[in-house]
Amino acid sequence: MKKLLTSERGDVPGWVLITLMTAGLVVVIWAFAAPALQGVFDEAMDRVVKF
């Protein structure tokens, strides 16, 4: 006789919270890192154009 696995459903609200928190962290980190990354990109492009 097979046992129904109702307890194996998973923790959907927990995964949703983890996903939202991860997305929030990415947005915050990106907000601080964007100017530095833009500067690195601009400098690299300037070096390529001058070459």
C-alpha positions in Angstrom: 0.0 0.0 0.0 1.4 3.4 -1.0 1.6 6.2 1.5 0.5 9.6 0.3 3.3 12.1 0.7 1.4 15.1 1.8 4.2 16.2 4.2 6.7 16.3 1.3 5.0 19.3 -0.3 7.7 21.7 0.5 7.9 25.1 2.2 6.6 27.4 -0.6 6.3 30.6 1.5 9.9 30.0 2.7 11.2 29.7 -0.8 9.3 32.8 -1.9 10.8 34.8 1.0 14.3 33.6 0.1 13.8 34.5 -3.5 12.5 38.0 -2.6 15.3 38.6 -0.1 17.9 37.5 -2.7 16.4 39.9 -5.3 16.5 42.7 -2.8 20.1 42.0 -2.0 21.0 42.1 -5.7 19.2 45.4 -6.1 21.0 47.0 -3.1 24.4 45.6 -4.2 23.9 46.7 -7.8 22.9 50.3 -6.6 26.3 50.6 -4.9 28.4 48.8 -7.5 26.9 50.4 -10.6 29.0 53.6 -10.6 32.2 51.6 -10.0 31.4 49.1 -12.7 30.5 52.0 -15.1 33.9 53.6 -14.4 35.7 50.3 -15.1 33.8 49.9 -18.3 34.4 53.4 -19.4 38.1 53.2 -18.7 38.4 49.9 -20.6 36.6 51.4 -23.6 38.9 54.5 -23.5 41.9 52.2 -23.6 40.6 50.2 -26.5 39.7 53.4 -28.5 43.1 55.0 -27.9 44.9 51.8 -29.0 
